[in-house]
Amino acid sequence: MKKAIEKIVSRPARPGMVGDGFRVFNYIPGTGIAQQRISPFLMLDFNAEFDFGPSSHIRGVDVHPHKGFETVTIAYKGSVAHYDSSGQSGVIRPGDVQWMTAGKGILHKEFHEENFSRTGGPFEMVQLWVNLPAKFKSVDPHYQALEAANMGRFQLDNDGGVVNVIAGKVNGVEGPAKTYSPVNVFDIRLNKEGRFTTKVESGHNTAMLVINGSVTVNGQAAAEHSFVLFGHEGEDIEITATEKSVVLLLSGEPINEPIASYGPFVMNTEEEIREAIMDFNMGKFGALD
């Protein structure tokens, strides 16, 4: 049975700036999709393709804290350098993913990679926030550098395209990301008339963002930059490209726990939020220049 489509929403009217390096359209929760409805996903920001131009000033977001969840940054175009208070750093380039587990608290900063900033060029990224179950909110911070070459790859029939499996499994191909609850994140690259079919558990919250191009999904048209929220009835998803397209498909088992959030902190109770703010103010997240 085809998975029901609850609604298809267009790209938000106006982007917002995160720091001075990320020009984003917020889909979750900005389009009215409640965090509990799309759990375990808490937020989705999409930096649709944009050229900031060459600059000697390196654009980005300076030091900021996170606690209680994970950030997942998916690079489509352009390059981002990141640093954190655990001493980790790296660069993600097109096709790469940075999966950072903030856990009990971390300081983080991210900027356009220096050479890319100086030359400019198309910049296109997605950042997801993925919730952690309560029992894992105090794990030590860490991150997974998921390089394009190491993604699970599922080649579609008839030169239809390729599915890069970031997390979860599709048709026996498993992604490299290690997750704290069942999550599927698929980067789907379709040639014109390419077709991808899969099954998603009926109990999972499931959504899809059309990064580039246009597709039909379970018989309904989804234009470029539209966001598809699936209902819970049915399991089958069929995506067909009406032109060369890139699609991000997300699904995950809901975390049926209370959500208390305040800026960069996501916990289960208001008391835990207050504790997170105190920990941050007391320097327990470490130091980062």
C-alpha positions as CSV (number, residue, x, y, z in Angstrom):
1,M,0.0,0.0,0.0
2,K,1.3,3.4,-1.0
3,K,2.3,5.7,1.9
4,A,-0.2,8.5,2.3
5,I,0.9,12.1,1.7
6,E,-0.4,14.4,4.5
7,K,0.7,17.6,2.8
8,I,3.1,19.2,0.4
9,V,4.4,22.7,1.4
10,S,6.3,25.2,-0.7
11,R,9.5,26.8,0.2
12,P,9.1,29.4,2.9
13,A,8.7,32.9,1.5
14,R,11.8,34.5,3.0
15,P,15.2,33.1,4.1
16,G,16.8,33.9,7.4
17,M,20.5,34.3,8.2
18,V,22.4,32.0,10.6
19,G,25.5,34.0,11.3
20,D,26.7,35.6,8.1
21,G,27.4,32.4,6.2
22,F,24.2,30.5,6.0
23,R,21.1,31.8,4.2
24,V,18.5,29.3,5.2
25,F,14.9,28.5,4.7
26,N,13.5,26.8,7.8
27,Y,11.1,23.9,7.1
28,I,10.9,22.3,10.5
29,P,9.3,23.9,12.5
30,G,9.0,27.0,10.3
31,T,6.3,25.6,8.0
32,G,4.0,24.7,11.0
33,I,5.2,21.1,11.4
34,A,5.5,20.5,15.1
35,Q,8.6,18.8,16.4
36,Q,6.5,16.0,18.1
37,R,4.8,15.3,14.7
38,I,8.1,14.8,12.9
39,S,10.1,13.3,15.8
40,P,13.0,12.4,16.0
41,F,13.7,15.3,13.6
42,L,13.7,18.6,15.5
43,M,14.8,21.1,12.8
44,L,15.5,21.3,9.1
45,D,17.3,24.3,7.6
46,F,17.9,24.4,3.9
47,N,20.5,26.7,2.4
48,A,19.2,26.7,-1.2
49,E,21.9,27.3,-3.8
50,F,23.3,30.8,-3.3
51,D,26.6,32.4,-4.3
52,F,27.9,34.7,-1.5
53,G,30.7,35.8,-3.8
54,P,34.4,35.9,-3.0
55,S,35.4,37.4,0.3
56,S,38.5,37.9,2.4
57,H,36.2,37.8,5.4
58,I,35.4,34.1,6.2
59,R,31.7,33.8,6.6
60,G,30.0,31.5,9.1
61,V,28.7,31.1,12.6
62,D,31.0,31.8,15.6
63,V,31.2,29.8,18.8
64,H,27.8,28.5,20.1
65,P,26.7,25.7,22.4
66,H,24.6,22.6,21.8
67,K,23.2,20.0,24.2
68,G,20.8,17.0,24.1
69,F,20.6,16.3,20.4
70,E,22.6,15.8,17.2
71,T,23.4,18.1,14.3
72,V,23.6,16.6,10.8
73,T,25.1,18.9,8.1
74,I,24.8,17.6,4.5
75,A,27.0,19.4,1.9
76,Y,25.7,19.6,-1.7
77,K,27.7,22.5,-3.0
78,G,30.5,24.5,-1.4
79,S,32.7,23.6,1.6
80,V,32.4,24.1,5.4
81,A,35.1,23.9,8.1
82,H,34.0,23.1,11.6
83,Y,35.6,23.1,15.0
84,D,34.5,22.1,18.5
85,S,35.5,22.2,22.1
86,S,36.4,18.5,22.2
87,G,39.4,19.4,19.9
88,Q,37.8,18.0,16.7
89,S,37.8,19.8,13.4
90,G,37.4,19.1,9.8
91,V,36.1,20.1,6.4
92,I,33.0,18.8,4.6
93,R,32.8,19.0,0.9
94,P,30.1,18.2,-1.7
95,G,28.7,14.7,-0.8
96,D,30.1,14.7,2.7
97,V,28.2,14.8,5.9
98,Q,29.1,15.9,9.4
99,W,27.1,14.0,12.1
100,M,27.8,15.7,15.4
101,T,26.4,14.3,18.7
102,A,26.3,17.2,21.2
103,G,25.2,14.9,24.0
104,K,26.0,16.4,27.4
105,G,27.2,19.6,25.9
106,I,29.7,21.0,23.4
107,L,30.8,24.3,21.9
108,H,30.9,24.5,18.1
109,K,31.6,26.8,15.3
110,E,31.4,26.5,11.5
111,F,32.6,28.6,8.6
112,H,32.9,28.5,4.9
113,E,36.2,26.7,4.2
114,E,38.9,29.4,3.7
115,N,39.7,28.7,0.0
116,F,36.0,28.5,-0.9
117,S,35.3,31.7,0.9
118,R,38.0,33.5,-1.1
119,T,36.8,32.3,-4.5
120,G,33.1,32.1,-3.9
121,G,30.8,29.9,-5.8
122,P,27.5,28.0,-5.4
123,F,26.8,27.1,-1.8
124,E,24.0,24.6,-0.9
125,M,23.6,22.8,2.4
126,V,21.1,21.1,4.7
127,Q,21.3,21.0,8.4
128,L,19.1,18.7,10.4
129,W,18.7,18.5,14.2
130,V,18.0,14.9,15.4
131,N,16.8,14.4,18.9
132,L,18.4,12.0,21.3
133,P,16.4,9.7,23.6
134,A,16.6,10.8,27.3
135,K,18.9,8.0,28.2
136,F,21.5,9.2,25.7
137,K,21.3,13.0,26.3
138,S,24.3,12.8,28.5
139,V,26.7,10.9,26.3
140,D,30.1,12.3,25.7
141,P,30.1,14.7,22.6
142,H,31.6,13.2,19.5
143,Y,31.2,13.4,15.7
144,Q,31.2,11.2,12.7
145,A,33.0,12.5,9.5
146,L,31.0,10.7,6.8
147,E,32.9,11.2,3.5
148,A,31.1,10.9,0.1
149,A,33.4,8.0,-0.9
150,N,32.2,5.9,2.1
151,M,28.4,6.4,1.7
152,G,26.3,3.3,1.0
153,R,25.5,3.4,-2.7
154,F,22.5,1.8,-4.3
155,Q,22.5,2.1,-8.1
156,L,19.1,2.3,-9.7
157,D,18.1,0.3,-12.7
158,N,18.1,1.6,-16.3
159,D,20.5,4.4,-15.5
160,G,17.9,5.9,-13.2
161,G,20.4,7.4,-10.8
162,V,21.9,6.5,-7.4
163,V,20.9,6.5,-3.8
164,N,23.5,7.6,-1.3
165,V,22.6,6.0,2.0
166,I,23.8,8.3,4.8
167,A,21.9,6.5,7.7
168,G,19.7,3.4,7.8
169,K,19.4,0.8,5.1
170,V,17.7,0.5,1.7
171,N,17.6,-2.6,-0.5
172,G,20.3,-4.2,1.6
173,V,22.7,-1.3,1.4
174,E,23.6,0.3,4.7
175,G,24.7,3.8,5.5
176,P,27.8,4.6,7.6
177,A,26.1,6.8,10.2
178,K,25.7,5.2,13.7
179,T,22.5,6.5,15.3
180,Y,20.9,6.3,18.7
181,S,17.4,5.6,17.4
182,P,16.2,4.1,14.1
183,V,16.7,6.8,11.4
184,N,16.9,6.7,7.6
185,V,18.6,9.5,5.7
186,F,18.8,9.0,1.9
187,D,20.4,11.4,-0.6
188,I,18.7,10.4,-3.8
189,R,20.1,11.5,-7.2
190,L,17.7,10.8,-10.1
191,N,18.2,11.2,-13.8
192,K,15.2,12.3,-15.9
193,E,12.5,9.6,-15.6
194,G,14.6,7.8,-13.0
195,R,12.5,5.9,-10.5
196,F,13.2,4.9,-6.9
197,T,10.9,2.7,-4.8
198,T,11.3,1.8,-1.2
199,K,9.3,0.7,1.9
200,V,9.2,2.8,5.1
201,E,7.8,1.4,8.3
202,S,4.2,2.7,8.8
203,G,5.0,3.9,12.4
204,H,7.9,6.0,11.2
205,N,7.6,9.8,10.7
206,T,8.6,10.4,7.1
207,A,9.3,13.4,5.0
208,M,11.0,14.4,1.8
209,L,12.7,17.6,0.5
210,V,13.2,18.3,-3.2
211,I,16.7,19.9,-3.3
212,N,16.8,20.3,-7.0
213,G,14.5,19.5,-10.0
214,S,11.0,18.2,-9.7
215,V,9.5,14.7,-9.1
216,T,6.2,12.9,-8.6
217,V,5.9,11.0,-5.4
218,N,3.2,8.4,-4.9
219,G,1.4,10.1,-7.9
220,Q,1.6,13.7,-6.6
221,A,3.8,16.4,-8.1
222,A,6.5,17.9,-5.9
223,A,8.2,20.9,-7.3
224,E,11.7,22.1,-6.6
225,H,12.3,23.1,-2.9
226,S,8.9,21.6,-1.9
227,F,8.6,19.6,1.3
228,V,6.5,16.5,1.5
229,L,5.1,15.3,4.8
230,F,3.9,11.7,4.7
231,G,1.1,10.3,6.8
232,H,1.4,7.0,8.7
233,E,-0.8,4.9,6.5
234,G,1.0,2.6,4.1
235,E,4.6,1.8,3.6
236,D,5.4,2.1,-0.1
237,I,7.1,5.2,-1.6
238,E,7.7,5.7,-5.3
239,I,9.6,8.7,-6.6
240,T,9.9,9.4,-10.3
241,A,12.0,12.4,-11.6
242,T,10.3,14.6,-14.2
243,E,13.8,16.1,-14.8
244,K,17.2,15.5,-13.3
245,S,16.6,15.9,-9.5
246,V,18.1,15.6,-6.1
247,V,15.8,14.5,-3.2
248,L,16.5,14.1,0.5
249,L,14.3,11.4,2.1
250,L,14.0,11.2,5.9
251,S,12.3,8.7,8.2
252,G,12.6,7.8,11.8
253,E,11.0,6.0,14.7
254,P,9.3,8.7,16.9
255,I,10.9,9.3,20.3
256,N,7.8,9.4,22.5
257,E,9.2,11.6,25.2
258,P,8.5,15.2,26.2
259,I,10.5,17.9,24.3
260,A,11.7,21.0,26.2
261,S,13.8,23.3,24.0
262,Y,15.5,26.6,24.4
263,G,17.7,27.8,21.6
264,P,20.6,25.3,21.2
265,F,19.4,23.1,24.1
266,V,16.9,20.3,23.7
267,M,16.0,18.3,26.8
268,N,12.9,16.6,28.3
269,T,12.0,19.1,31.1
270,E,12.3,22.8,31.8
271,E,14.4,22.0,34.8
272,E,16.9,20.2,32.6
273,I,17.0,23.3,30.3
274,R,17.9,25.4,33.3
275,E,20.6,23.0,34.2
276,A,21.9,23.1,30.7
277,I,22.1,26.9,30.8
278,M,23.9,26.8,34.2
279,D,26.4,24.2,32.8
280,F,27.1,26.4,29.8
281,N,27.6,29.5,32.0
282,M,29.9,27.5,34.3
283,G,32.1,26.5,31.4
284,K,31.3,22.8,31.5
285,F,31.0,22.6,27.7
286,G,34.8,23.2,27.4
287,A,36.5,26.1,25.6
288,L,36.8,27.1,22.0
289,D,38.4,30.3,20.6
